[in-house]
């Protein structure tokens, strides 16, 4: 959908609306409760998404009392955003931390609460079998059996992991979330892509742009980003086979085209060497080196945008930009989205890479 069409559909995006549910209660605002700010950040990077809620209330009021009862640690919260009666669910997670600012005089009670999404729940899940040994597929199967993943996993088909990667993973007391991240890194982010498919939809490249922007309608800021951060001339991965013989693979940066590419190549002279004790075959090392180099190279150029609130915009989606300069026009992979609702209205910040 084109952003200008979305702008018209929501009547100029002038009347933002939300629904906040905590536990089994749909919380209301009124004379005794005022929502100051809600910030929801979702990302495809290896960290948890969150929802931050700030409010003030009279705990003796009807709505204030409901808020006070609902915000209990571990409670499940959901958040929907949109305009008028048309709202989309953008977040579901657990209440991780809550602060109450006690009034020192005749003032309202202040609330600041943080919810974490599915990956945050994994981050804080207990490791029941620390010290035992399991294969990657067994570990991932166990993670998907957790309550926070069951609903998501029930509607999706998760491909089996290649048997070449089905190696033991030592359990040394790490949480399941840390193990998930290690497995994701070992699998070249493929399992993380599976998790993102459950949460956000199909990962790259099996997707078409969820949003297109061909003019400045609804755009507040558009910033083009070029960086050498995390860049290198090549990625090298090493390991050892079952006989102890060293395995070493180097994958060089692919040729780039466009303004400044010659300068980028001349500035990058160092290799990034990543020893991997879990790598046992040459094919594994080649696989990791190639994909990790490609993943880093995609981060060289990107867009950072701020627009009027767009609940349709999610991480793991593509956005197509046209009608601007040649350097900006193109299709970008959105990896982080931040929805902010406050006194200034509803805005969406997003970060994307080529």
N, C-alpha and C positions, 0 to 999 in steps of 0.2 A: 504494500500500500504506500502511496506517495504521502509524504508528511503534510502537504497542503490539503489533501483530501481528508486526512485524519483531523486536521485543524478545523475543517468545515463540519465534519461529523460530530465533533465535540463542541460545536457552537462557539468557536474561537477560544476554546480551552479557558474560559473565563470563570467557571464554577467548579473547582476541584472538589471531590468528595472521597471519603475513605470509610472503611469498615475495619475496626480492630476487635478481634476476639481473643480473649485470654481464658484458658480453661474452657468452660462451656458457656461463658457469658459474652454477649456482644456489648461492649462498653459504650456508653453514651456520654456526650458532653452537654453542658448546660450552664446555669448560673453558678453551680457548685463545682464544676470541673472545666478547665480550659487546657486544650492541647497546645503546647508551645511549639513543639517541633517533632517531626518524625523523619528519620533518615534510614533508608534501606539500601544497603550495598550488597550486590550479588556479583560474583566473579568466577571466572574459569581458572584462575590461578590457584596454586596449592595453599589456600587458606580459607577459613570459613567465612561465609556471608553473614551479615548481621542486620538487625533492626534495632535502632536506638529510638526510644520514646521519652520525651520530656513533657511534663504536665504539672499543673498546680491545681489544688482541689481543697474543698472543705470536707474533711472526712465524716462530718456529721450529716451531710446532705445525702439524698437518696443515691445520686450518681457517684458522689465521692466515696460513699460507703462501699458501693459495688466495686469500684477501682481498688480500694484498699483490700478487699477480700480476694480479688482475682489475682493480684500480683504476688504469687507465691513461687519461690524458687522451684524450677523444674516444670512449671506449668507450660502447656503447649499454647503457642500464640500464632495467629494468622493475621495477615494484613492485606487488604485489597485497596487499590487506588483507581481513580478514574474521574469521570465528570458526570454530575447529576446522578441518574440511576444506573448509568453504564460504568461498572467497575470490574476490574480484573484482579484476580488473586495473584499477588507477586511474591509472597513470602509465607513460609511456615517453619516454625522452629520452636526451641525450648527457651524458657526464661533462664538466662545464665547468671545475671547479676542485677540487683536492684538497690538503689539508694533512696532513702527518704530524708528530705531536708526538713527537720522539725522547726516549726515556727517559734522564734524566740520572743515574739510579742503577738499581738492580735493579727496574725497574717495567715496565709494559706499554707497547706502542707505541700512540699515540693517532691516530685517524683522524677527519677532518672533510671531507666531500665534498659537492659541489653538482652536481646534474644539472639541465639545462634542457630544457623540453618542445619540441614542434615549432616553436613561435614563437621559442624561444630559438635553435634551429638556424638559422632564417631570419635572426635577428638577427646571427649571426656568419658567415653565408655570404659568400663573396667576390663582389664585383661585377665580373664579367668584362668588361662592355662599358661602363664608366664613360665618360661624355661623349657617348654616342650618344643617339638619340631613338627612343623606342618608344611605342606606344599603350598605354593602360591594359590592354586585353584581352590584348595581347601580353606585357606584363609579368607579369600574373597567370597567364597560361598557362605562362610560364617558371618562375614560383615553384612552381606545382603539379607541374611536371615534376621538381623536385628530389627526391632519394631520400627525404627525410624526409616528403614529402607523397604519394608515389606510392601507397603502400598504402592510405592514407586516401581519396585521390581515386578509386581504382579502384572502390570500392564505392558511390560517390555520383554523382548527376547534378548538375553545376554549371550553373545557368542562365546563358545568355549575357547579357553586360552590355548595357544599353540603348545603342543607337548614338549617342544624344544625348550620352552621357558618354565616348565613345571618342575622347578628345582626346590629343594628344602629351604625354608626361611627360618633362621634361628630366632626363637622367641626369648628375648632376654629382659622381659619386664616392660617393654614399650607398650604404649596404648595401641589399640586397634587403628586409631587414626594415623599414628606415626608409622605403623606397619603399612597402612594403605598408601601413604605418601612414598614410602620406600619401594613398595611394589610398583607404584605408578612410575617412579623414576626408573626402576629397573626395566619396566615394560615400555619405556619410552613414552610415558604419559598415556598409554592406551587404556589402562584401567580407569584412569582419571577421566578419559573421554567417555568411558562407559557410565561412570557416575554422573557426568555432565549430561549425557543423553537422557538418563532418568530424570534429571532435575530441570534441564533447560531445553532438551530436544536434540536433534541430530547434530553431531560435531562436524567440523570441516572435513572434507569438502562437500559432503552430501547435504547441501542446503541451498536455497535461493534467498535473495535479500528479503528480509521481513519488512524492511522499510527503505524507501528511496527518498532522496531530497534533491530536487531539481531547482530550487530557488531558496530565498532567505526566509520564507514563511515559517514562523515558529522558532527560528534559530536565534540564539542569543550570542553565541560565540563559537567560532570554528578555528582551531589552531592546528597547524601542520607541524608534526614532530619528526626530526631526524636526529639520531643519536648513535654514539659508539658504545653506549652502556651495554655490557654483557656481550660485546662483539669480539670476534677473534678471527685469525686467518684460517684456522682449522680446529676441529675437535678430534682428539685422540682418545680411544678407549682401550684399556688393557685389562687382561685377566690371566688365568692359567687353566690349562686343560687338566683332565683327570690324572695325567702322568706328571703334572707339575711344570710342563713346558709353557713358556711365556707366550701370550697372545697379545698382539698389538696391531691396532687398525687406526689409520688417520683418514679423516674425510675433510677435504678442503672446501672452502667457501665457494659457492657457485658464482658464475659471472653475473654481475649486475649491470643494468642499463639505466641511463638517465643522468640528470645533472648531478655532478659531484661524486660520481661513482669511482672515478679514477683516484680522487683524493682519499676516499674511504679505503680503497684497496691498499694505497701506499701507507696509510696510517696503521693498518692492521698487519703486524709482522709476527705476532706471537701465537703459538698454539695453546689450546686449553687441553690439558691432559687429565683424564678422569679414570683413575684406577677403579675397577669394579670386581670385587672378590667373588661376586655371583656369576660372572661371565665364565663359561666353560668351553665355548666353541667359537670358531672364527666367524660363523654366521651371526651369532649373537652380537659380537663386537662390531661387525660391519653394520648391523641393523641399528644399534644404538648410536654409533658415531654419525651415521648419515642423518638420522632423524633429529638428533640433538643439534647438529649444525644447522639444519633447515629451520628448526624451531627458533634458534637464536637469530638467524638471518632475517626471519619475518619481523623481528622486533626493531629492525633498523629504522623503518619508516612507519608512521602511523598518524592517526587523527585523534584529537581531544575535542569534544564538543559539549556545549551546553544548549539545551533547547527547552521549550515549554514542556511540561510533564507528558511523557509518552509511556503509559503502562505496557504497551506492546513491545517495547524495546527491552530485550533480555540478553545476557551474556550467551555466548555460543551461537549467536545469530550473525547474519551478514547485513550490512547496510550499504546501499549504493548511493554515491554522491555524484551529481552531474550539474552542469551549468555554472561551474566555478572555473578556476584556472586549471591548466593541463596537469600541473603538479598535484592538485588536490583530487580531481575527478578519478573515480574508480570504485571498486568494491572492497570493503574492509570487513575484517572479522572482529566483532565486538567481544572484548574479553572482560570488561568491567562496566557495570551500570550502577549509578547511585541516584536513587529517587529521594528528593527532599521536599517535604511539605512543612511550611511555616507561615509566619505572618505575611511574608512576601509572595505567597502563592505556592504553586507546585512546579518544580523544575527537575529535569533529568540531566545528569552529567554522564558522559560515556567516554570510554577509551577503546580504541580499535587499532588493529595492525593490518598491514597488507596481507 
